[in-house]
Every structure is written in structure tokens, then in C-alpha cells.
């Protein structure tokens, strides 16, 4: 064996699914050394001193852990980068803090001449729970900035906060009707209050200035820098394309790739226009084929998936539910929520995408949306004869978020070979859950939230997908949905294991949310590495394998400042990435 380019020693190694020192809940990392040659893992053993050569870079883990780099399976990096470079409210948590941040930003960024992009204040990151009913008002912003238009998205990006200047530019008045896919919050006289839900935010976004190509590239590079600091070596951009009139983010990735500045491995999910049907499929196929022709099938940037936003979110009454909402939301025009793409339209879309070789990446929050999507995969299995499809051609279908899943539907994910793309950081009690979610769904439905352990157990008991001719594949993958929530995987893993936030978090609630749905640390870590790598086309059997520490795998790696398995579960969130490597090259730390 040639001398190693890099040798990792002095710590423990988490190799990935089924590779720990023990199995199941007792799985632990091992005291091993790892050698990297030409960007791939060349050896994993207890003693690799023979691999040391005069040019070998020796990395002392100092008692920490080496693991495969995280892959964020659902993230909006350019949007997140733009917000970090704009009016970023993510560090605040109260109404007063948000207003202080806006005021400080306005003072530091005054209007410059007649440049429209400088006259607006844009950004986001506010929490609905900071405002009565989750609905801030234009008047609050007017007191700070009465002249320049202001548009600030909330942290889940399913609503926006606008001042009077922005509402006036968009022509929103008491006479403006709600769009079919959203709702305008109103004052008693029917005039807009300043909060815009879902598609209603498009009315203002349409007149706001779009970021320039240079600003988008800067946002991507800032997002990449930020992600590498958390040990993230790849991601799936959950929206690529014409999303509410935004510019084509594929162009940003291609520019970064051409300039040699894209370091992480990226797959993108092209946006499914919810105002159209399967007639848009030829355009999506053409986009995918053009990119493959330009970059190759295994380039650092690929477009294998299609993102369908089936519904909205619970807090504003737009998640699609089997039973109506409780309280005032049960009396609005859509008491069951809004199916942006639901019923037969969603079934037809999934069947067509599967037949065309796309992976379907479906946003589902409500239990009706989850059932509609699973019905779609059931129909695709029958229509497209999954039983005769070679395992190498299997799609990587996944449902993102899965907040509410009816108990009758939990086992269907495993039976259909559909992966749960979990945003585990949300699976806890905090003010939004207590004050906005539970009161409008009731205790019975609240007990069906984020059933990740149940999904995993259903897979283990039922046998993974042999009946439909597919190899076993991960039942769970994981992502952050940043900028909705932090991209730090250790914060999400902490909640996946504890089902509560860390005790030092200002929103900490001592009661665990459905603790029987907690994952082990090994299960959560595997979801965020091997599971997400598989979803993005780099799992076992793929031409390029990542997400595990095994001989021949790509050396996308991260090192931590401790062994998180050695301490109490309540301390998992304190784990920090101290080094990140992509194909053996150190890119952080």
C-alpha cells in the first residue's frame, strides 16, 4: 500500500451503518486509524503506522471523533446566504429584538441614490411565536422605517412581514382578494395588517428587487463557508428553478463550478410549478439532460430530483389535514388547510416523475398531504412496474418534514421504499409548538408528530422493500431546511435523540415531545451521513460512494472536538466540528 496522503489518529471513528463496535442502541465508535490516498479512504485499522511516509499529513484527533461528512438532504443555501448578508433576524427571539435588529440594519444601510435594490430592506428569520397569533403588523415596522419598503420572511418561509410602503407598492388594499394559495391577514376594516401567508407573500415579492448574479454568488459562497464549519460536505438544494419568480439558481452553481469555487457536492431539486400539471415534465427533462450534457452525469452539481410542495404549514392553517383545524382556523375558507398539489394532481405528478427517472422530493407537513403523496407512490409502483425495475435504477423518492403522519400510514413508507427526510430539530416542544400548533390540532393529532422511530421500526419489522425488487435503502435521511432553522447537524441530532431542545436554549421546554419516537445517536448520525448521501446519489452501488468510512469511499470527512457517544445525551448539542475534508482536502479547521 502506498504511503497515506493523510492519516487520522488519536481518536475514535464512526464508520457508518452496521459498522460500530456494537450494534443497535449499544453501537459505539471504534479506536481506529484512517488512511487517505488520492482523495479516497485507503485503509481503516487499529494501527496504520506503516502507512506513514515523509509527506503524510498526520491529523491528531485529540480524543475526538472522525465521521463521514454530513450531507444536508434539504437546505436552501442561496436563500440562507442572502439572508445572512441582508437583514438577518435569526439571532433574535422576541418582538423587541427583531425590531432592534431592523432598526440597526436600517441605520447601517441607508438608501443610496436611486438604486432600488438599496431602497428596500429585505431578509428574514423571525419566529411566529414572538407575536400575538403569530402575526406581526405593518405598523410595527412603520414606526422604524415609514418610507422604505420592508419585506421580511419568517423563519419557516411560509409567511412574510411587510410594512405599509411595501404593501402600497404591491397594491394590496382592503379590496385585494386572497390568492388561491395563500391568505392576507387583515385588520377589522379588512385592510392588510402586514402579515402575508404563503402565496400572498408573492404579491409583495413580485415588486421587490431581485438579487443580482454577483449577490447570489456571494450568498452561495457564504452558505458554503458556513456549512463547512459544521462538517457539512454535501447538500441537496431543495428548490432550484423558478420559485415565486426567483432567478434560476442553477446558473449560480454553474458559475461557482466554472470558477472552481464550488467545494461541496450538490444535488438540486428542480421546482414543480404548482399552478401547472404534468405538461411541465418535458421542460424539466430537458433541463436535466442539458446539465448532464454540459457537466457529466457524476459532476459535483446534478439535478436528479423534483421538489413538489404539496402543502404549507400548520401554524398558519395551510398544512393539508385529514380533519379540520380547531378554533378560528376551522371556520376559514380552507378548514382542512390548502393542498397546493394534492389528490389526483399529486398522484399524476409522482407517477410521471417516477416514469421519467426523477426522484420525487415532496414537502408534506399535514397528514392529508402525507397520505396523498404515499398514494402517489403506490400508484407509481403499479403503473411503472417497480417489481421488474433493476435495483440500480431505483428512484430516491423521499418525503420531507413529515410533521403529521396518520398511524395507518407510518408503515407505508418502508413498504414503498420511500425515505423519510427528517428535520429533527423541530421535533420538540417550544413556544410555537405550545402556543400555535397544539391548540389548532388538538392533543390526539399532536401525538402523531414526527414519528421517526416508528418509521424506522416499521422498516425493521417488515423487511426493506424486497417485495418490489429493490435493494435495502435508508429509511431515514436528514436535513436542516436552513434558513428555516440552523444548519448545525449536531443541534438536530440532539433533538432527534432527546426530543427536546438543549437546556441552555432560550426556548427549552423540559417535557420531551413523544419520547417513544426518539432515535439513538447512531441512528440519527447515520441518517445525516449515509442516509442523506444515498438520497443524493452517493450510496452503496453508486459510482461514487460517500457517507461512510470504508475502503474505497470518497474521503468526505469531519472531525469533532469530542466523542459524543461518551457523554450524556443531554450534551450532544455541544459537539463541534473542528475539521472538514472534501475528497481528502482540508476545507475547514
Phi, psi and omega per residue, in radians:
X1 nan 2.380 3.116
X2 -1.187 2.819 3.070
X3 -1.096 2.556 -3.114
X4 -1.270 2.527 2.939
X5 -1.252 -0.742 3.109
X6 -2.373 2.428 3.102
X7 -2.228 2.152 3.117
X8 -1.718 2.252 -3.092
X9 -2.588 2.946 3.010
X10 1.433 0.308 3.133
X11 -2.666 -2.731 3.094
X12 -2.036 2.798 -3.059
X13 -2.226 2.211 2.973
X14 -1.714 1.927 -3.005
X15 -1.464 -0.448 3.120
X16 2.226 -2.974 -3.017
X17 -0.953 2.231 3.071
X18 1.252 0.202 -3.053
X19 -2.043 0.188 -3.099
X20 -1.355 3.057 3.130
X21 -1.175 -0.385 3.055
X22 -2.423 -2.935 -3.118
X23 -2.217 2.890 3.092
X24 1.064 -2.446 -3.081
X25 -1.151 -0.322 -3.118
X26 -1.622 0.056 -3.103
X27 -1.054 2.397 -3.121
X28 -2.422 2.681 3.018
X29 -1.180 2.874 -3.031
X30 -2.039 2.654 3.074
X31 -1.397 1.522 -3.066
X32 -2.257 2.905 2.986
X33 -2.018 2.655 -3.090
X34 -2.253 2.258 3.104
X35 -1.915 2.385 3.136
X36 -2.066 2.283 3.094
X37 -2.318 2.226 3.086
X38 0.925 0.712 3.031
X39 1.414 0.064 3.126
X40 -2.225 2.763 3.104
X41 -1.313 2.122 -3.057
X42 -1.768 -0.465 -3.123
X43 -2.793 2.558 3.041
X44 -2.387 2.017 -3.072
X45 -2.790 2.971 -3.127
X46 -1.224 -0.525 -3.102
X47 -2.487 1.937 3.139
X48 -2.046 0.550 -3.121
X49 -1.068 -0.450 3.117
X50 -1.189 -0.283 -3.134
X51 -1.474 -0.162 -3.120
X52 -1.282 2.343 3.051
X53 -2.317 3.103 -3.088
X54 -1.099 -0.415 -3.113
X55 -1.801 0.035 -3.104
X56 -1.223 2.287 3.022
X57 -1.557 2.036 -3.103
X58 -1.696 2.151 3.120
X59 -1.836 2.000 3.089
X60 -1.521 1.985 -3.113
X61 -1.277 -0.186 3.045
X62 0.893 0.759 3.111
X63 1.475 -0.040 3.112
X64 -1.446 -2.960 -3.066
X65 -2.096 2.442 2.991
X66 -1.799 2.303 3.100
X67 -2.491 2.871 3.054
X68 -1.054 2.518 3.141
X69 -1.005 2.536 3.081
X70 -1.179 2.556 2.996
X71 -2.134 2.031 -3.129
X72 -1.476 1.935 -3.006
X73 -1.458 -0.020 3.107
X74 -2.767 1.755 -3.049
X75 -2.600 2.690 3.094
X76 -2.119 1.320 -2.935
X77 -1.173 -0.693 -3.115
X78 -1.220 -0.717 3.063
X79 -1.065 -0.766 3.113
X80 -1.110 -0.720 3.111
X81 -1.133 -0.698 3.102
X82 -1.073 -0.705 -3.137
X83 -1.221 -0.610 3.083
X84 -1.126 -0.511 -3.129
X85 -1.635 -0.004 -3.133
X86 -2.052 -2.509 -3.141
X87 -1.483 1.616 -3.005
X88 -1.609 1.944 -3.107
X89 -1.665 0.057 -2.981
X90 -1.150 -0.370 3.130
X91 -1.464 -0.165 3.102
X92 -1.588 2.929 3.089
X93 -2.518 -0.145 -3.130
X94 -2.177 2.855 3.094
X95 -0.978 -0.791 -3.094
X96 -1.112 -0.724 3.133
X97 -1.140 -0.706 3.118
X98 -1.087 -0.774 -3.130
X99 -1.156 -0.618 3.083
X100 -1.134 -0.707 3.127
X101 -1.133 -0.755 3.121
X102 -1.085 -0.772 -3.127
X103 -1.094 -0.749 3.140
X104 -1.147 -0.713 3.131
X105 -1.121 -0.761 -3.137
X106 -1.052 -0.673 -3.131
X107 -1.233 -0.675 -3.111
X108 -1.381 -0.316 -3.091
X109 -2.236 1.228 -3.125
X110 -1.241 2.835 3.080
X111 -1.017 2.506 3.121
X112 -2.106 1.843 3.101
X113 1.016 -2.415 -3.110
X114 -1.861 0.291 3.132
X115 -1.219 1.967 -3.073
X116 -1.082 -0.600 -3.117
X117 -1.148 -0.412 3.102
X118 -1.561 -0.266 -3.075
X119 -1.453 -0.401 3.110
X120 -1.526 2.647 2.919
X121 -1.969 2.038 -3.126
X122 -2.209 2.831 3.134
X123 2.721 -2.607 3.133
X124 2.929 -3.052 3.089
X125 2.054 0.186 -3.125
X126 -1.458 2.623 -3.135
X127 -1.701 2.359 3.136
X128 -1.049 -0.580 -3.071
X129 -1.155 -0.216 3.136
X130 -1.376 -0.151 -3.067
X131 -2.209 2.540 3.101
X132 -0.979 2.194 -3.130
X133 1.208 0.093 -3.132
X134 1.305 0.330 -3.015
X135 -2.262 1.636 3.045
X136 -1.193 2.873 -3.036
X137 -2.029 2.724 3.060
X138 -1.082 -0.610 -3.106
X139 -1.037 -0.610 3.134
X140 -1.129 -0.697 3.092
X141 -1.304 -0.629 -3.134
X142 -1.033 -0.585 -3.130
X143 -1.152 -0.401 3.122
X144 -1.687 -0.797 -3.056
X145 -2.410 1.550 -3.080
X146 -1.423 -0.270 -3.005
X147 -1.851 -0.865 3.138
X148 -1.335 2.451 3.080
X149 -1.213 2.496 -3.135
X150 -2.234 2.300 3.077
X151 -2.416 2.015 -3.048
X152 -2.266 2.058 3.140
X153 -1.373 2.590 3.065
X154 -1.342 3.047 -2.957
X155 -1.233 -0.377 3.063
X156 -1.634 -0.037 3.063
X157 1.065 0.421 3.023
X158 -1.842 0.233 3.085
X159 -2.887 2.875 -3.105
X160 -2.485 2.757 -3.122
X161 -2.051 2.124 -3.076
X162 -2.203 2.599 3.047
X163 -1.577 3.099 -3.059
X164 -1.126 -0.610 3.133
X165 -1.098 -0.723 3.127
X166 -1.190 -0.728 3.119
X167 -1.094 -0.691 -3.141
X168 -1.164 -0.739 3.117
X169 -1.072 -0.591 3.129
X170 -1.436 -0.113 3.132
X171 1.263 0.455 -3.125
X172 -1.529 2.085 -3.120
X173 -2.318 -3.043 3.094
X174 -1.091 -0.406 -3.104
X175 -1.555 -0.099 -3.111
X176 -1.310 2.175 3.140
X177 -1.339 2.626 3.030
X178 -1.128 2.414 3.028
X179 -1.212 2.853 -3.089
X180 -1.110 -0.482 -3.063
X181 -1.922 0.465 -3.139
X182 -2.958 -3.025 -3.094
X183 -2.632 2.412 3.062
X184 -1.678 2.089 3.020
X185 -1.188 2.478 -3.013
X186 -2.288 2.670 3.008
X187 -1.432 3.003 -3.122
X188 -0.968 -0.482 3.134
X189 -1.552 0.200 3.101
X190 1.355 -0.050 3.072
X191 -1.261 2.689 -3.086
X192 -1.142 2.368 -3.100
X193 -1.458 -0.458 -3.119
X194 2.213 -0.205 3.077
X195 -1.838 2.324 -3.091
X196 -2.188 2.119 -3.091
X197 -1.686 2.379 3.015
X198 0.862 -2.174 -3.044
X199 -1.066 -0.319 3.098
X200 -1.144 -0.491 3.104
X201 -1.134 -0.442 3.120
X202 -1.084 -0.499 -3.098
X203 -1.079 -0.633 3.087
X204 -1.498 -0.713 -3.132
X205 -1.002 -0.528 -3.110
X206 -1.135 -0.430 -3.119
X207 -1.859 -0.044 3.081
X208 -1.411 2.636 -3.126
X209 -1.226 2.414 3.081
X210 -1.388 2.601 3.076
X211 -1.133 2.606 3.115
X212 -1.347 2.819 3.071
X213 -0.968 -0.675 3.121
X214 -1.155 -0.661 3.113
X215 -1.175 -0.667 3.111
X216 -1.174 -0.700 3.087
X217 -1.107 -0.752 3.097
X218 -1.057 -0.660 3.122
X219 -1.145 -0.759 3.111
X220 -1.068 -0.786 -3.116
X221 -1.175 -0.616 3.063
X222 -1.172 -0.714 3.104
X223 -1.087 -0.736 3.131
X224 -1.102 -0.791 3.112
X225 -1.031 -0.781 -3.116
X226 -1.107 -0.793 -3.099
X227 -1.157 -0.737 3.141
X228 -1.032 -0.565 3.117
X229 -1.162 -0.269 3.092
X230 -1.789 0.112 -3.121
X231 1.449 0.296 3.133
X232 -1.533 2.170 -3.098
X233 -1.990 -0.070 3.098
X234 -2.828 2.834 3.106
X235 -2.744 2.856 2.950
X236 -1.935 1.985 3.074
X237 -1.282 2.021 -2.966
X238 -1.309 -0.168 3.053
X239 -2.537 1.964 3.008
X240 -2.142 2.128 3.113
X241 2.262 -2.786 -3.014
X242 -1.428 1.478 -3.130
X243 -1.793 1.891 -3.112
X244 0.930 0.652 3.085
X245 1.438 0.083 3.117
X246 -1.194 2.798 -3.132
X247 -1.239 2.886 -3.077
X248 -1.332 1.851 -3.087
X249 -1.227 -0.287 3.059
X250 -1.038 -0.579 3.124
X251 -1.137 -0.582 3.131
X252 -1.181 -0.781 3.120
X253 -1.096 -0.764 -3.125
X254 -1.106 -0.655 3.109
X255 -1.156 -0.783 3.126
X256 -1.089 -0.669 3.117
X257 -1.163 -0.765 -3.134
X258 -1.110 -0.577 -3.124
X259 -1.531 0.051 3.129
X260 1.237 0.471 -3.054
X261 -1.946 -0.074 3.090
X262 -1.568 1.962 -3.084
X263 -1.713 -0.713 -3.079
X264 -1.331 2.750 3.038
X265 -1.482 2.242 -3.015
X266 -2.203 2.249 2.828
X267 -1.965 2.575 -3.133
X268 -2.072 2.580 3.033
X269 -1.857 1.939 3.114
X270 -1.130 2.531 -3.055
X271 -1.377 2.251 3.040
X272 -1.566 2.005 -3.131
X273 -1.174 1.966 -3.044
X274 -1.292 -0.123 3.068
X275 -1.592 0.005 3.125
X276 -2.233 3.057 -3.131
X277 -2.075 -2.568 -3.049
X278 -1.182 -0.160 3.106
X279 -1.150 -0.265 3.124
X280 -1.466 -0.133 -3.043
X281 -1.049 -0.763 3.126
X282 -0.990 -0.606 3.118
X283 -1.154 -0.703 -3.138
X284 -1.191 -0.706 3.083
X285 -1.072 -0.748 -3.133
X286 -1.098 -0.688 3.125
X287 -1.123 -0.776 3.132
X288 -1.094 -0.798 -3.087
X289 -1.174 -0.620 3.112
X290 -1.138 -0.684 3.140
X291 -1.210 -0.706 3.098
X292 -1.090 -0.721 3.125
X293 -1.111 -0.610 -3.108
X294 -1.379 -0.752 -2.967
X295 -1.945 -0.369 -3.048
X296 1.758 2.730 -3.039
X297 -1.209 -0.399 -3.057
X298 -2.081 0.557 3.129
X299 -1.227 2.967 -3.141
X300 -1.188 -0.321 3.084
X301 -2.198 2.145 -3.071
X302 -2.388 2.823 -3.119
X303 -2.249 1.247 -3.083
X304 -1.585 -0.130 -2.968
X305 -2.209 2.836 3.055
X306 -2.182 2.259 3.131
X307 -1.648 2.141 3.040
X308 -1.996 2.149 3.057
X309 -1.622 1.707 -3.039
X310 -1.255 -0.577 -3.115
X311 -2.668 -2.934 -3.091
X312 -1.843 -2.187 3.140
X313 -2.326 2.787 -3.048
X314 -1.214 -0.757 -2.937
X315 -1.013 -0.518 3.119
X316 -1.846 0.188 3.064
X317 1.338 0.383 -3.133
X318 -1.896 -0.077 3.006
X319 -1.218 2.436 -3.086
X320 -1.468 2.007 -3.017
X321 -2.018 2.610 3.099
X322 -1.191 -0.642 3.115
X323 -2.013 2.691 -3.079
X324 -1.167 2.750 3.043
X325 -1.155 2.781 3.082
X326 -1.658 2.805 3.058
X327 1.251 -2.682 -3.057
X328 -1.019 -0.594 -3.122
X329 -1.171 -0.383 3.094
X330 -1.264 -0.175 -3.114
X331 -1.883 0.026 3.135
X332 -1.379 3.128 -3.029
X333 -1.163 -0.352 3.118
X334 -2.192 1.301 -3.035
X335 -1.144 -0.335 3.079
X336 -1.701 0.149 -3.056
X337 1.575 -2.914 -3.093
X338 -2.174 2.102 3.003
X339 -1.539 1.715 3.117
X340 -1.066 -0.772 2.980
X341 -2.377 1.883 -3.060
X342 -2.505 3.106 3.089
X343 0.969 -2.381 -3.073
X344 -1.147 -0.545 3.123
X345 -1.094 -0.691 3.125
X346 -1.267 -0.703 3.096
X347 -1.037 -0.839 -3.130
X348 -1.064 -0.700 -3.126
X349 -1.114 -0.817 -3.103
X350 -1.147 -0.737 3.114
X351 -1.051 -0.777 -3.117
X352 -1.177 -0.728 -3.139
X353 -1.141 -0.743 3.118
X354 -1.067 -0.761 3.136
X355 -1.119 -0.539 -3.109
X356 -1.507 0.008 3.086
X357 1.536 0.206 3.089
X358 -1.570 2.613 2.904
X359 -1.511 2.340 3.109
X360 -1.596 2.180 3.119
X361 -1.996 1.768 -2.949
X362 -1.927 2.145 3.011
X363 -1.313 2.046 3.057
X364 -2.347 2.169 3.073
X365 -1.929 -0.823 -3.097
X366 -1.481 2.767 -3.103
X367 -1.209 -0.490 3.039
X368 -1.197 -0.727 3.113
X369 -1.084 -0.732 3.118
X370 -1.086 -0.745 -3.132
X371 -1.174 -0.743 3.116
X372 -1.028 -0.748 -3.130
X373 -1.140 -0.756 3.125
X374 -1.135 -0.611 3.028
X375 -1.066 -0.648 3.104
X376 -1.117 -0.756 3.119
X377 -1.189 -0.612 3.066
X378 -1.072 -0.762 3.123
X379 -1.164 -0.657 3.127
X380 -1.149 -0.661 3.109
X381 -1.029 -0.746 -3.122
X382 -1.292 -0.793 -3.041
X383 -1.231 -0.606 -3.020
X384 -1.866 0.197 3.010
X385 0.896 1.100 3.126
X386 -1.036 -0.545 -3.060
X387 -1.091 -0.438 -3.134
X388 -1.778 0.085 -3.104
X389 -1.479 2.251 3.084
X390 -1.024 2.536 -3.111
X391 -1.022 -0.551 -3.124
X392 -1.173 -0.309 3.137
X393 -1.762 0.137 -3.109
X394 -1.127 2.420 3.087
X395 -1.338 2.793 3.105
X396 -1.854 1.116 -3.098
X397 -1.245 2.452 3.119
X398 -2.673 2.623 3.094
X399 -1.894 2.130 -3.110
X400 -1.583 2.468 3.015
X401 1.494 -1.135 3.088
X402 0.835 0.975 3.133
X403 -1.226 -0.896 3.135
X404 -1.993 2.161 3.090
X405 -2.301 2.123 3.114
X406 -1.084 2.433 -3.122
X407 -0.919 -0.552 3.129
X408 -1.179 -0.293 -3.048
X409 -1.812 -0.141 -3.048
X410 -1.025 -0.844 -3.067
X411 -1.263 -0.244 -3.080
X412 -1.204 -0.503 3.134
X413 -1.034 -0.904 -3.128
X414 -1.131 -0.721 -3.107
X415 -1.084 -0.540 -3.112
X416 -1.684 -0.049 -3.115
X417 1.245 0.524 3.132
X418 -1.753 2.304 -3.084
X419 -1.574 2.447 3.049
X420 -1.520 2.018 3.133
X421 -1.642 1.690 -2.944
X422 -1.657 2.469 2.959
X423 -1.908 1.405 -2.892
X424 -1.173 -0.371 -3.124
X425 -1.037 -0.412 -3.079
X426 -1.469 -0.158 -3.005
X427 -1.478 1.071 -3.090
X428 -2.733 2.883 2.988
X429 -1.453 2.337 3.017
X430 -2.747 3.058 -3.002
X431 -0.940 -0.692 -3.119
X432 -1.126 -0.716 3.115
X433 -1.130 -0.783 -3.089
X434 -1.204 -0.769 -2.938
X435 -1.643 -0.508 -3.034
X436 -1.987 -0.560 -3.045
X437 -1.559 -1.079 -3.042
X438 -0.992 -0.729 -3.110
X439 -1.084 -0.455 -3.069
X440 -1.750 -0.053 3.058
X441 -2.041 -0.406 -3.122
X442 1.513 2.822 -3.043
X443 -1.148 -0.624 -3.090
X444 -1.123 -0.853 3.124
X445 -1.249 -0.548 3.112
X446 -1.057 -0.394 -3.139
X447 -1.442 0.103 3.110
X448 -1.946 0.334 -3.018
X449 -1.537 2.391 3.023
X450 0.826 1.075 -3.043
X451 -1.471 0.989 -2.988
X452 -1.180 -0.733 3.124
X453 -1.153 -0.660 3.118
X454 -1.119 -0.696 3.098
X455 -1.090 -0.739 -3.132
X456 -1.162 -0.754 3.133
X457 -1.139 -0.660 3.117
X458 -1.081 -0.635 3.107
X459 -1.172 -0.775 -3.090
X460 -1.143 -0.618 -3.084
X461 -1.447 -0.462 -3.044
X462 -1.677 -0.166 -3.094
X463 1.404 2.181 -2.942
X464 -1.378 1.580 2.799
X465 1.196 0.247 -3.121
X466 -1.084 -0.520 -3.081
X467 -1.152 -0.334 -3.124
X468 -1.987 0.377 2.985
X469 1.240 0.500 -3.138
X470 -2.001 2.545 2.976
X471 -1.140 2.779 3.035
X472 -1.068 2.419 3.112
X473 -2.403 2.821 -3.100
X474 -1.032 2.397 3.068
X475 -1.494 -0.436 -3.138
X476 -2.166 2.393 2.857
X477 -2.283 3.083 -2.996
X478 -2.579 2.636 3.082
X479 -2.727 3.086 -3.031
X480 -1.843 -0.479 -2.966
X481 1.120 0.350 3.068
X482 -0.920 2.386 0.224
X483 -1.558 0.236 3.064
X484 -1.058 -0.730 3.095
X485 -2.541 2.944 -3.035
X486 -0.975 2.511 3.079
X487 -1.436 0.002 -3.112
X488 -1.188 1.906 -3.083
X489 -1.079 -0.528 -3.095
X490 -1.176 -0.464 3.065
X491 -1.214 -0.732 3.121
X492 -1.198 -0.706 3.120
X493 -1.106 -0.678 3.086
X494 -0.967 -0.822 -3.117
X495 -1.250 -0.621 3.097
X496 -1.014 -0.631 -3.097
X497 -1.504 -0.677 -3.050
X498 -1.720 -0.367 -3.049
X499 0.978 0.547 3.010
X500 -2.711 2.768 3.085
X501 -1.271 2.848 3.050
X502 -1.067 2.649 -3.083
X503 -1.107 -0.459 -3.132
X504 -1.542 0.053 3.091
X505 -1.335 2.364 -3.131
X506 -1.071 -0.330 3.131
X507 -1.791 0.264 -3.104
X508 -0.996 2.369 3.046
X509 -2.218 2.216 -3.024
X510 -1.172 -0.410 -3.118
X511 -1.431 2.231 3.082
X512 -1.316 2.503 3.101
X513 -1.488 1.907 3.086
X514 0.829 1.173 -3.044
X515 -1.034 -0.375 3.095
X516 -1.187 -0.189 3.088
X517 -1.671 0.155 3.136
X518 -1.216 2.541 3.046
X519 -1.703 2.793 2.943
X520 -1.338 2.841 3.106
X521 -1.054 -0.698 3.127
X522 -1.079 -0.757 -3.125
X523 -1.127 -0.754 -3.120
X524 -1.186 -0.732 3.138
X525 -1.145 -0.712 3.104
X526 -1.122 -0.649 3.114
X527 -1.086 -0.708 -3.063
X528 -1.382 -0.169 -3.130
X529 -2.065 -1.402 -3.088
X530 -1.107 -0.730 -3.121
X531 -1.090 -0.814 -3.117
X532 -1.264 -0.577 3.075
X533 -1.094 -0.704 3.119
X534 -1.109 -0.773 -3.139
X535 -1.011 -0.608 -3.095
X536 -1.623 0.246 2.987
X537 1.532 0.385 3.134
X538 -2.302 0.834 3.111
X539 -1.841 -3.066 3.106
X540 -0.951 2.333 -3.118
X541 1.602 -0.241 3.086
X542 -1.455 2.746 -3.131
X543 -1.020 -0.603 3.090
X544 -2.102 2.206 -3.088
X545 -1.969 2.244 3.062
X546 -2.365 -3.116 3.079
X547 1.516 -0.075 3.091
X548 -2.427 2.766 3.005
X549 -1.819 1.704 -3.098
X550 -2.594 2.643 -3.117
X551 -1.017 2.246 -3.130
X552 1.692 -0.307 3.141
X553 -1.281 2.674 3.067
X554 -1.095 2.393 -3.087
X555 -1.460 1.046 2.949
X556 -1.575 1.882 -2.912
X557 -2.371 2.778 3.037
X558 -2.464 2.525 3.101
X559 -2.058 2.489 -3.112
X560 -1.953 2.896 -3.111
X561 -1.456 0.008 -3.098
X562 -2.807 2.995 2.965
X563 -1.664 1.803 -3.061
X564 -1.149 -0.315 3.103
X565 -1.310 -0.383 -3.034
X566 -1.421 -0.406 -3.088
X567 -1.751 -3.131 3.110
X568 -1.201 2.643 -3.137
X569 -1.050 -0.497 -3.133
X570 -1.173 -0.182 -3.141
X571 -1.869 0.116 -3.085
X572 -1.007 -0.669 -3.066
X573 -1.080 -0.369 -3.103
X574 -1.379 -0.139 3.128
X575 -1.096 2.388 -3.121
X576 -2.231 2.496 3.017
X577 -1.354 2.239 3.111
X578 -1.944 -0.109 3.091
X579 -2.854 2.511 3.115
X580 -2.373 2.344 -3.135
X581 -2.221 2.379 3.038
X582 -2.077 2.116 -3.055
X583 0.852 0.738 3.080
X584 1.427 -0.099 -3.126
X585 -1.698 2.262 -3.122
X586 -1.300 2.212 -3.099
X587 -2.137 -0.063 3.068
X588 -2.692 2.498 3.006
X589 1.639 nan nan
